[in-house]
Amino acid sequence: MMEKRTLGNGALEVSAIGLGCMGMSWSYGLPKEKQEMISLLHAAVERGVTFFDTAEVYGPLTNEELVGEALEPYRGRVVIATKFGWEPNPGDSDRWNALNSRPEHIKQVAEASLKRLRVEAIDLFYQHRVDLNVPIEDVAGAVGDLIREGKVKYFGLSEASAQTIRRAHAVQPVAALQSEYSLFWREPEQTVMPTLEELGIGFVPFSPLGKGFLTGKIDANMKFESTDFRNSVPRFSEENRKTNQALVEVIASFAITKQATPAQIALAWLLAKKPWIVPIPGTTKLSRLDENLGAAQVELTPDDMRSLEEASSAVKLQGARYPEFHQKLVGR
């Protein structure tokens, strides 16, 4: 079975590699067939995955429903993380692009998520993006109330700055920060990881495979579906993909020496960085799930880590990791 890791100073124990469920319903092209995704979620549990990531906004709502239905038979054996903090924008009916972390809204979202997830308590409840209109102390206090009521077990933040993490943690201990982190995006090493280490907070990297780029399966010529979020990401423009391919080549040549795949090296690198890091690669394919979980068996020595980091740092990556609207909401 897969090794376990602990997030934060609490007792939140999860599998060393989790499963990001967003792409099953949203963001990477059209939603996938429900029964197939339920089978995939069951397969993940059978392979030792105990940590699943969803959010109210994925779908919206449909991803929580899918995860809730699929994982209901395993209640008590798995940890489900979900997120609050968005709401539909009245001027743009299909877009959930308005932030709302007011305490009363957080409590309403928790009640609705509990029903969709079919659970008695939300294992890990993240603020999806920092809402500058609501002091983070009020957000932490609202989640603290839910924890005391037994409706939530642990509090998390997503894409927050070190300063915000400190302020929140002083009110209600933060178990985990979820942010993008991979060989494709290493900024957290400077901005938040020293704070996480100091405060004893776990780190859950999303997009640990660079939104698929580090698998080596995406080249400059690949065309994404019209509903694929990557169409709007500057780092994924045709031109930038051509330049950034050099990073994939570094990882791929390293993978050969380890008899692993590029994806496995990218995930093994994260696992070797810190014992409190738990990546959550997403996938909709069983073969990819098996490949990703195989990363837990890849051993990288301190020398391996050094040479991989030196070679990958020499590549000058091109393009912002988010379109402008999303970029404004991170690191706040």
N, C-alpha and C positions, 0 to 999 in steps of 0.2 A: 504493500500500500504506500501511498505517497506520504512523505514526511510532512509534519505539521509545523506551523510557525505561529508565534503569538504577536498580535497587533497591540501595540501600546503597553502600558504598565498594568492594564487590566488583565482579564483572563480570557480575552477573545482569541480562541485558538482556531486556526483555519488551515486548509491545505496550502502547501508552499506555492502552488499555482492555482489561481481561481479561474472562473469563466465569466467573461464579459458578455452579457446577453443582448445588448443594444441592437447589434446588427441583424438579429433574428427578426426584428419588427420594423427597423427604422434606420435611416441615415446612409446605409450602404446599398442603395438600390431598393427594389420593391420588397415588401415583407415576404418572408419565406413561408412555406407550407406548414401549418400548425402541427400536424401529427408528426411530421419529420423532425421538427424542432423539439417536440416533447420527447421523442426517441433519443435525440442527441443529448438532451438534459439528463435523461435516465442513464445514458451511456457514461456521461461524465461522473455521475454519482458512483456507478459501478466501478469506475477506474480510480476512485479515491478522491475526487474533487468534492470539497465540502463548502466552497465559498463561491457564491453566485452574485453577480452585480446587475442591478436593474435601476430604473428611475421612473417616476410618474410621467415625465415628459417624453419617454421613449414610446413612440406610437402616435400620439400620446395615449397613455393608459393601457394600451394593448399588451405591452411587453410585461408589465407587472402581472396582468391577468394570465398570460402564457406561463410565466415563471411560477406563479401561484398554483396553477392547475398541475403543472408538470411535477413540481416538488412537494405537493401535498402528501403523497405517500411516505415521504422521507422526513416529515416534520420532526424536529428535535435532533435530527442527525446532520442537518446542513445549516449554514449561516447565509442568510439573504440580506444583502445591503441594498437599500433604495435611497432616493434623494427627494428633497423638497426645495422649493424656492422659485419656481416659475409659475406663471398663470397665463391664460390666453390674453392676448393684447386686444382690448375692445375694438381698436381701429383696424384689426387685421385678423379676422375671425379664425382662420385655420392655423395661425402662427402662435405658438407659445413663446413669445419673445419679450414678455414683460416680467420683470423680477418682482417677487413678493415674498419676503421673509418676515412679515409681521407675525408676532406670536400667535394671534388668533388663527391666522392662515396656516401656520405650521401645524397647529393642533387639528384643524380640519383635514389637512392633507394626510396626517398620520392615521386618522380614522378611516379615510377612504383607502389608503394603501394597505392597512390591516385586512380589510375586506377582500381587496383584489389579490393580495398575497396569501390569503386563507391562513393567517397565522394569529396567534394570541399576542405576540410582541414582535416588533421590528428589531432584528438583530443589530443592525448598524444603520443609523439614519444620518445621511450627509446633507449639509447645506450645499446645493448644487453649484451655486455661484454666489459670491459675496454681494449682498445688497447694501449699497452705500446709504440707502434711506432708512435703514434699521440698524441701530448700534449692535455690534456683534455680541455684546454682553446680553442684550435682550434675546437674541437668537439662542445663545447658549443656555440662558435661563429657561426659555420655553422648552428646549429639548430636555433640560434637567427636570422640569416638571413632568414631562412624559415618562422619563426614566423612573421617577419616584412613583408614578401611577402604574408602573409595570407595563406600559405600552411600547416602550423602546428600551433596548439594553445598552447600546453604546452610541456615542455621538461622534460624527466625523465632519470634516470640511473638504471641499474640493476646490482646487486652483486658488487657494488663499495665500496671502503673503505671510512671511514670518511674523510680522507685527500683529496681524489679525489672529494668527494661530495662538500667539501668546495671550492676547486679550481674552479670547474665547476659553482657552485652557484654564485661565485663572478663575473662571466662573463655573465651568463644567468640564472635567477632564476630557480631552479629545483623544479618542482611541486611534484614529487613523486620518491621514491626509490622502486624498486621492488627487493625483495630478498627472499630466503627461510626463513620461520619463522613459528614455531609451537611448541607445547609441545614436539615434537620429535627433534627439532633443535632450541635451545634458544640462540645461540651465539650472534645474533644481539643486544640483550639487553645490552651487554657489548661493542660491537664494533661500532654500528652505531646509535642506537636509541637516545642516549643523543644529538648527533649532529643534528639529524632530528628534535628533539624537540626544540633545540636552534634556528635553522634556519627556523623553521616553514615549514617543508617539510613533505608531507604525506608518509605513508608506506603501500605498497601493498604486503602482504605476498603471495608468490606462494607456492604450496605444503603445504597448511595450514593443510591438513590432513595427512602429512607425506607420500606423494605419495600413499595414500590409506591405509597406515598401521594403522592409528588411528581410522579407521572405525570399526576395530575388525573383518573384513572379510578376513584378510590375515593371515594365520598361517604358521608354519614352513614347512608344507607339500605341500603348494600350489605351483603349477608349472605355471610359466608365459609363454606366447607365445614367440616364438624364437625372434620375432622382438621387444619385450618389453625391454625398457631401463633399467628396474630394475634388469634384469639379470646381468648387469655389475656393479651394485651399491654394494659396500662392506657391507653396512648396511642391505642389503636384502639377504645376503647369508643365507642358511638354518640355519646354526649354530647361526648366529647373530639374525635372526628372533625369534629363540627359546628363546634367552636371553631377547630380547627387548619386548617380549610378556608381561613382567611384567608391562611395562608402560601402555599397552592397558588395562590390568586388573584394574589398578588404575583408569583410566578414565571411564571404564565400570561400576565399582562399584559406582563411583560418579554419573554417568548418571542415575542409578536406583533411587537414592535419589531425582533427579530432574525430574523424569519421562521424560527423554530425551534419545537420542541415544548417543553413544560415539562420533560420528562425530559432533553432535550438541554441545556437551560440548567442544570439541576441538575448534570449530569455535566461540562459545560464549565466551570462554576464551580470544581469540584474540580481539574480539569486546570490551570486558570489560577492556583490557589492556590500550588502549588509544583511544580517540575519533577520532584520525586522522589515524587509521588503517582500511584498507579495504581489507579483504581477498578475494582471487579469486579461490575458489575450482573449479576444472574441473570435468566434468562428461559427460557421453554419454547416461545416462538413466534418464528418467523423474522422476522415484521414488526417485532417489538420489538427483536430483535437488530440489524436494520438501522437502526432508529431510534436505538438506543443508540450504535452505532458512528458514526452521523452526527454525534454530539456532538464528535468529534475535529476536525470542520471548522468548528465554531462558535467565532469569535474574540470573546473578551470583553476589552475594553480596561480599564486601571486605573480609568477613570471608570465604566465599566459595573459593574465589581466593587464599587466604592464605593456606587453607588446601589442595586444589588441587595442588598448587605449592610445598608445603612441601612434600606431598606424591610422586609426580612425580619426584621431584629432588632427592629423595632417590634411584631412579632406576638408575643404572649405565649402560648407553646405550653403545652398542658395534657396531663398524664398521664406516668407513668414510662415509660421505653423498654423495660423488662423487667418480667415478674412477679417477685415477691420472691426466689424460689429463684435465678433467673438473675442478678438484680441483685447478690446477695451475691458472685458469682464474678468480677465485673469490677473493674478498677482495683486489683488486689491486688499 
